[in-house]
Amino acid sequence: MSAQQPPKLAGIEPTSPLPQHTAPPAAAAPHRQPAPTPRPPAVDDPALARPVEQLAAVQDRLAGWISDLTTLHDLTERLVRTDTLESAVHEALRAGASLVGARRGLIALEPGDGLGPDTTVGLGLGVADLGHIETLPRDSASHARLLDGLPEAGAGDGGDGAGGLREITHPHIARDEDLDPRHREVAARLGYAASHAVPLTARSTGRLGAAVWLYDEPARPTERQRHLLGLYVRHAAEHIARQVDLTRARSAVDTVREGLLPARLPRVPGVRLAVRHRTGPRGGGDWYDALPLPEGALGLSVGGVTGSGPDAVAAMGRLRASMRAYAVMEGEDPVAVLSDLELLLRLTEPARSATALFGYAERTPPARGGPRAGTRVVLAGAGHCPPLIVGPERTEVVETALSAPLGMLACWEAPSVEVDLAPGETLLLYSDGLLHRTGEPLDRAFARLRAAAVAAAAAVRTDPDALLDHLLRTVLPGGRDGAGGGAGDGGGYGDCEDAEDVVLLAARF
C-alpha cells in the first residue's frame, strides 16, 4: 500500500512528509483515573481540635500586635510633628486619653532639676477646673504624689505598671475611703469618677512631670491599655524633654536680648513714645532705641544685623551700644554717627552686615518755619526702610537717601535729610521684618503699611500705642495684632520658622 501523500496547501508543495502512526492514538497510553483529593481534617476531631484552636489564637494575637503597633506608630508620628512645648504636651494628653479610653486629663510639668518650666496643662479642663484640682492635698492628688515620689504602692495604687512604670489608679473615687474627703469632693464637683496617673521621666532630665487621665464613670485601664500607654509615655516624655530644653534655650536668648534693649522708653518733655517688638522663633538681631541727648534733643534709631540666634543677638547688643556712644558724641550729624558705626562694623564684624536708621530730633522755636514749625528731625539711613510721618492732616513717606547696608559700603555717600514735624504729628520707624512677614513683595508690603496708616481713625492717630496696634493688626496676615505689647515684648508671631523680628517705634511730638 502506497504511502499517503501530503495535501497541497494554497499550491505550495510541502517539503517534509507527514509522520507515520505506528499505533492508534487510543492505544498510545493507558487511561488513568485522577488521584483522589485528600479530605480535610474534621474540626470536631478531638486529636486536631486543639492545634486548630491554638493556631487561631496565635493569629488573633498577631493581629492584635499589628493593630497595637499601627496605633502607636500613628500616635508617635503625630507627636514628633509638634514643634513647641505646648503643642507637644497637648498632643501627649490627647493620645494618652485615646489609649486608656478617657475623655479628660492633665499634665503637670515640674522638671526634677528645678530649672522649670513648672506648669499644668489640661485636656477638657478649664482654668477654674485646674484650680480646683490644685486645691487637693498634695498627699492625695495622684500627680502630686508622683512628682514627690512614691515610697510604696498603696491600696489604690497600680504598683509597677507595664515597663516598670509606677502608676496610681483610682477606679471608683466616690467609694474610696482611703482618699482625702477633699479629693472626693473635687471629683464630684468636676464630674469625674475614676483616674489613672503615670509619671513622665526622661533620660536627660530624670523626673519631668506626671500625667493624669480622668474617667466620667468608674473604670480602670485594662492590662493591654496600660502596656500601650507605658510604651507611648516613654517616647512622649523624651520628646517633651527635648521641647523643654528648646524652651529654656529660647527663654535664655530672649532674656539676654531684652537685657540688651531698653527696659523702658525714656520720658522726654513734649514727646510720646511707643514701641512694639516681636521676636522671631530663631531670635533675630533687630534693635530699637530712644536716647535723650543734650539740650533737650532726642535720638531715635532702628536697625538690625544679619543672621539669627545668640551670635546675632550679641552682635546687635554691641552695635546698639556703640551707636548710643556715637549719638552722644555727634548726634547732631546722623551721617557721622552711621559712618562711625560702619567703620566699627567693618573692623570688628567683617563677615556681618547691618541696616540702620538714625534720627536726631530737636524742638524748633515758633518763629522758625511759620505755623508748622515744631520739631526738626535730621535722618540718615543705611539700607533701611524709609520712615513714615502720620498726622491729622497728612501721611507721608520720608524719602531717605539710598544707601547700602553697613559693612557693605566702599565709602559713605548718602546724605541726610531734614523734615519738619508739626505739633501732633508722629514719626514712625520700623524694621524690614514687618514688611517681610506679610509674605508679599516689598513694594506691595510697603503700600499695605502706608494704606493702613492712611486708614487709621483720627483718635488712633493721636495715640502712638493705638497706632502701632492698628498697624500690626492691619498689615500682618491673619490679624495677629500686638495688643498689649510693650517695650521689649517678645511675644507673638512665632508660628513661622523663617519669621523675622518686627520692630515699630513711634514718636509723637
C-alpha positions in Angstrom: 0.0 0.0 0.0 1.5 3.3 -1.1 2.3 5.9 1.4 -0.1 8.7 1.9 0.8 11.9 0.1 0.7 15.2 2.0 -2.0 17.6 0.9 -1.3 20.7 -1.1 -1.9 24.0 0.7 -2.5 27.0 -1.5 -0.5 25.5 -4.3 2.6 25.0 -2.1 4.4 21.7 -2.1 5.3 20.6 1.5 8.9 19.7 1.9 8.6 17.1 4.6 6.2 14.2 4.8 3.6 13.8 7.5 4.7 11.4 10.3 3.5 7.8 10.1 1.5 6.4 13.0 2.7 3.1 14.3 -0.1 2.6 16.8 -3.6 4.0 17.1 -3.9 7.2 19.3 -6.2 5.5 21.7 -3.6 2.8 22.5 -0.7 5.3 23.0 -1.2 5.4 26.7 -3.5 3.6 29.1 -6.3 5.6 30.7 -5.6 6.6 34.3 -8.1 7.6 36.9 -7.3 11.0 38.7 -5.8 10.7 42.2 -8.4 11.2 44.9 -8.4 14.6 46.8 -7.4 14.2 50.4 -10.3 15.0 52.7 -9.8 18.0 55.1 -9.5 17.0 58.7 -12.7 17.2 60.7 -12.6 20.1 63.1 -14.6 18.1 65.6 -11.8 15.5 65.6 -10.5 15.6 69.2 -6.9 15.0 68.1 -7.0 18.0 65.7 -9.3 20.5 67.5 -6.6 21.7 70.0 -4.0 22.6 67.3 -6.6 24.4 65.3 -7.7 26.5 68.3 -4.0 27.3 69.1 -3.4 28.4 65.5 -6.4 30.7 65.7 -5.3 32.1 69.0 -1.8 32.9 67.5 -3.4 34.5 64.5 -5.6 36.7 66.8 -2.6 37.6 68.9 -0.6 38.6 65.8 -3.5 40.7 64.5 -3.7 42.4 67.9 0.0 43.1 67.9 -0.2 44.6 64.4 -3.1 46.8 65.4 -1.2 48.0 68.5 1.9 48.8 66.5 -0.1 50.7 64.0 -1.8 52.7 66.7 1.5 53.5 68.4 3.1 54.5 65.1 0.2 56.8 64.2 0.3 58.5 67.6 4.1 58.9 67.8 4.1 60.3 64.2 1.6 63.0 65.4 3.7 63.7 68.4 7.0 64.2 66.6 5.4 66.7 64.3 4.8 69.1 67.2 7.5 71.8 67.4 6.6 73.6 70.6 6.3 72.5 74.2 2.7 73.5 74.5 1.7 71.6 71.3 3.7 68.5 72.5 2.0 68.4 75.9 -1.5 68.8 74.3 -0.8 66.0 71.8 0.5 63.7 74.5 -2.6 64.3 76.6 -4.9 63.7 73.7 -3.1 60.5 72.6 -3.0 59.1 76.2 -6.7 59.7 76.6 -7.4 57.7 73.4 -5.2 54.8 74.7 -6.8 54.5 78.1 -10.3 55.4 77.0 -10.6 58.6 79.0 -12.0 62.0 77.9 -10.2 64.4 80.2 -6.8 64.7 81.8 -3.9 66.9 82.8 -0.1 67.0 82.6 1.8 68.7 85.4 5.4 69.6 84.3 7.8 70.0 87.2 11.4 69.0 86.0 13.5 67.5 88.7 16.4 69.8 88.1 14.4 72.8 89.3 15.0 74.9 86.2 11.4 74.8 85.0 9.1 75.5 83.3 6.6 74.5 86.0 3.2 74.4 84.5 -0.1 72.4 84.4 -1.9 71.8 81.1 -5.4 70.4 80.9 -7.4 68.4 78.4 -11.1 69.2 78.6 -10.4 71.1 81.8 -10.7 74.9 82.1 -8.6 77.2 84.2 -11.1 77.0 87.1 -11.2 73.2 86.9 -7.4 73.1 87.2 -7.6 75.5 90.1 -10.0 73.1 91.9 -7.6 70.2 91.3 -4.7 72.2 92.7 -6.6 72.6 96.0 -6.3 68.8 96.6 -3.9 67.9 99.5 -0.6 67.0 98.0 -0.5 63.6 99.6 -3.8 62.7 98.0 -3.5 64.2 94.5 -2.2 61.5 92.1 0.0 63.8 90.1 1.5 65.4 93.2 2.3 62.0 94.7 4.1 61.0 91.5 6.0 64.3 91.5 7.1 63.8 95.1 8.0 60.2 94.5 6.1 57.1 95.7 7.8 55.3 98.6 5.5 52.3 98.4 2.3 51.5 96.4 -0.8 51.9 98.5 -4.1 50.2 98.4 -5.4 52.3 95.5 -2.1 52.3 93.6 -1.4 50.4 90.5 2.0 49.4 91.6 4.6 48.7 89.0 2.9 49.0 85.6 3.9 47.8 82.2 7.6 48.5 81.6 8.3 49.3 85.3 6.1 52.5 85.4 4.9 53.5 88.8 1.1 54.1 88.4 -1.7 55.3 90.6 -5.2 54.2 89.7 -8.4 55.1 91.5 -11.2 53.1 89.8 -14.0 54.4 92.0 -13.2 57.7 93.7 -16.6 58.1 95.4 -16.2 54.8 97.2 -12.5 55.0 98.0 -12.5 55.7 101.8 -8.7 55.9 101.8 -8.8 59.2 99.8 -8.9 62.6 101.4 -12.5 63.9 101.6 -11.4 67.0 99.6 -10.4 64.7 96.8 -13.8 63.1 96.6 -15.5 66.5 96.8 -13.5 67.9 93.9 -14.1 64.8 91.8 -17.8 65.1 92.4 -17.8 68.8 91.6 -15.9 68.3 88.3 -17.8 65.2 87.3 -15.1 62.6 87.1 -15.4 59.2 88.8 -12.0 57.5 88.3 -8.5 58.4 87.4 -5.3 56.8 86.2 -1.9 58.6 86.6 1.6 57.8 85.4 4.9 59.7 85.8 6.8 61.3 83.0 10.5 60.5 83.1 13.2 61.2 80.6 16.8 60.0 80.4 18.2 63.6 80.2 16.2 65.3 82.9 15.0 62.5 85.1 11.7 63.4 86.6 9.8 65.6 84.2 6.3 65.6 85.4 3.1 63.5 85.8 0.1 62.8 83.7 -3.4 62.0 84.9 -6.4 60.9 82.9 -10.0 61.2 84.2 -12.9 59.0 83.6 -16.5 60.1 83.7 -17.6 56.7 85.1 -15.9 54.2 87.4 -13.3 52.4 85.4 -9.7 51.3 85.2 -7.5 50.7 82.2 -7.0 47.1 81.0 -3.6 45.4 81.1 -3.3 46.0 77.3 -4.2 49.7 77.7 -1.6 50.1 80.4 1.0 48.4 78.3 0.4 50.6 75.3 0.3 53.7 77.5 3.6 52.8 79.0 5.2 52.4 75.6 3.8 55.7 74.4 4.6 57.7 77.5 8.3 56.7 77.3 8.5 58.2 73.8 6.4 61.2 74.7 8.5 62.0 77.8 11.7 62.1 75.7 10.1 64.4 73.1 8.7 66.7 75.8 12.1 66.8 77.4 13.6 68.0 74.2 11.0 70.7 73.9 11.7 71.7 77.5 15.4 72.1 76.5 14.5 74.2 73.5 12.1 76.3 75.5 14.8 77.0 78.0 17.3 77.9 75.3 14.9 80.3 73.7 14.0 81.8 77.0 17.7 82.4 77.8 18.2 84.1 74.4 15.1 86.2 74.9 16.3 87.3 78.4 19.7 88.3 77.0 18.1 90.2 74.1 15.7 92.1 76.3 18.6 93.0 78.6 20.4 94.5 75.6 17.3 96.5 74.6 15.8 99.4 76.6 13.9 98.1 79.7 11.5 101.1 79.2 11.3 104.1 77.0 12.6 107.4 78.4 10.3 110.2 79.3 11.0 113.3 77.2 9.1 116.5 77.6 6.8 117.2 74.6 7.2 113.6 73.2 5.1 110.5 73.5 6.9 107.3 72.6 5.6 103.8 71.9 7.3 100.6 70.7 6.3 97.1 69.6 8.9 94.4 69.4 8.1 90.9 68.3 10.9 88.3 68.0 11.0 85.5 65.5 11.4 81.8 66.6 15.1 81.8 65.8 15.9 85.0 67.7 16.9 87.9 65.3 19.2 90.8 65.8 16.8 93.8 65.4 17.1 96.7 67.8 15.4 100.0 68.7 16.4 102.9 70.8 15.3 106.3 72.1 18.1 108.2 73.7 17.8 111.7 75.4 20.6 113.9 74.2 22.0 117.2 75.4 20.0 120.4 75.0 16.6 118.6 75.1 17.2 116.7 71.9 16.2 113.1 71.2 18.0 110.4 69.3 15.8 107.7 67.6 17.2 104.6 65.9 16.0 101.3 64.5 18.2 98.6 62.9 19.2 95.0 62.6 22.1 92.8 62.0 22.1 89.8 59.6 21.7 86.3 60.9 19.8 84.9 63.8 20.4 83.2 67.1 22.7 84.0 70.0 25.6 85.3 67.9 23.3 87.8 66.1 21.8 88.9 69.4 25.3 89.5 70.8 26.3 91.5 67.7 23.1 93.5 67.9 24.0 94.4 71.6 27.5 95.6 70.6 26.2 97.6 67.7 23.4 99.3 69.6 25.8 100.2 72.5 28.2 101.7 70.0 25.5 103.7 68.3 24.5 105.2 71.6 28.0 106.3 72.3 28.4 107.9 68.8 25.0 109.6 69.2 26.1 111.3 72.4 29.3 112.5 70.8 28.0 113.7 67.4 24.3 113.0 67.3 23.5 116.3 65.5 25.1 114.8 62.4 23.4 111.4 61.8 25.7 110.7 58.8 28.7 110.9 61.1 27.0 108.5 63.6 26.4 105.9 60.9 29.8 106.5 59.3 31.5 105.6 62.7 29.2 102.6 63.0 30.1 101.5 59.5 33.8 101.7 60.4 33.4 99.8 63.6 31.4 97.0 62.0 33.9 96.6 59.2 36.8 96.3 61.7 35.1 94.1 64.4 32.5 92.1 62.4 33.9 91.8 58.9 31.6 88.9 58.0 28.4 90.6 59.0 26.3 93.5 57.7 23.6 95.6 59.3 20.9 98.1 58.4 20.3 101.1 60.5 18.2 104.3 60.6 19.2 107.2 62.9 17.3 110.4 63.6 18.2 113.5 65.6 15.1 115.4 66.8 15.1 118.8 68.4 12.5 121.3 69.1 12.4 124.5 67.0 11.3 127.9 68.1 7.9 129.1 66.8 9.5 131.7 64.6 11.2 129.1 62.5 9.2 127.9 59.6 6.0 129.6 60.3 2.9 127.9 61.8 4.0 124.4 61.0 7.2 124.7 63.0 7.5 122.4 66.0 10.2 119.7 65.6 13.1 119.4 63.3 14.3 115.8 62.6 17.5 115.0 60.7 17.6 111.4 59.4 20.2 109.2 57.8 19.8 105.6 56.8 21.9 102.7 55.7 20.0 100.1 53.7 16.9 100.7 55.9 13.2 101.2 55.2 12.1 104.9 55.0 10.1 106.2 57.9 6.5 107.5 57.8 5.0 110.7 59.0 1.5 110.2 60.3 -0.5 113.2 61.4 -4.0 114.7 61.5 -3.6 116.1 58.0 -1.0 114.0 56.2 0.5 110.6 55.9 3.8 110.9 54.0 7.0 108.9 53.4 10.3 110.4 54.3 12.4 109.7 51.3 15.8 109.0 52.8 18.8 108.8 50.5 19.6 105.3 49.1 22.5 103.6 50.7 23.9 100.1 51.0 23.8 98.4 54.4 26.5 98.9 56.9 29.5 96.7 56.3 28.9 96.8 52.5 29.9 100.4 51.8 33.1 101.4 49.9 32.6 104.9 51.2 29.7 106.9 52.7 28.0 108.9 50.0 24.3 109.1 51.1 23.5 112.5 52.7 21.0 113.1 55.5 17.5 114.5 55.0 15.7 117.0 57.2 12.0 117.1 57.9 9.8 119.4 60.0 7.0 117.9 62.0 4.0 119.9 63.1 2.6 119.6 66.6 0.6 116.4 66.8 2.4 114.5 64.1 4.0 111.1 64.6 7.3 109.8 63.2 7.1 106.1 62.6 10.3 104.0 62.4 10.1 100.2 61.7 12.2 97.2 60.7 12.0 95.4 57.4 10.8 92.3 59.2 7.3 94.0 59.3 7.3 94.0 55.5 8.8 90.6 55.1 6.2 88.9 57.3 3.4 90.0 55.0 4.6 87.4 52.5 4.4 89.9 49.7 7.0 91.8 47.6 8.5 94.7 49.5 6.8 97.3 47.3 3.3 95.8 47.9 4.0 95.3 51.6 5.1 98.9 51.9 1.9 100.0 50.1 -0.1 98.0 52.6 1.7 99.7 55.5 1.0 103.1 54.1 -2.6 102.3 53.3 -3.1 101.1 56.9 -1.7 104.3 58.3 -4.0 106.4 56.0 -7.0 104.3 57.1 -6.3 104.9 60.8 -9.0 106.8 62.6 -8.4 110.3 64.0 -8.4 109.0 67.6 -5.9 106.3 66.7 -3.5 108.9 65.1 -3.3 110.8 68.3 -2.3 107.8 70.4 1.1 106.2 69.4 0.2 102.9 71.2 -3.1 102.6 69.5 -1.5 103.5 66.1 1.1 100.7 66.4 -1.5 98.1 67.4 -3.7 99.2 64.5 -0.8 98.8 62.0 0.1 95.3 63.3 -3.4 94.1 63.1 -3.9 95.6 59.6 -0.6 94.8 58.0 0.3 91.3 59.2 -1.7 88.4 57.8 -4.2 86.6 59.9 -4.9 89.6 62.2 -2.0 88.7 64.5 -2.0 92.0 66.4 0.3 93.2 69.0 -2.2 94.5 71.5 -0.8 94.6 75.0 2.8 94.5 73.9 5.2 97.0 75.3 8.9 97.7 75.3 10.8 94.6 74.8 7.7 92.4 74.5 8.9 89.2 72.8 5.5 87.6 72.4 3.6 86.7 69.3 4.2 85.8 65.7 6.3 82.7 66.4 4.4 80.4 64.1 6.6 80.8 61.1 10.0 79.2 61.2 11.5 81.9 58.9 9.7 84.8 60.6 11.9 87.8 61.2 11.8 90.2 64.1 9.3 93.0 64.0 10.1 96.5 65.4 7.9 99.5 65.3 8.9 102.7 67.1 6.6 105.8 67.2 7.4 109.3 68.5 4.6 111.8 68.6 5.7 115.4 69.1 
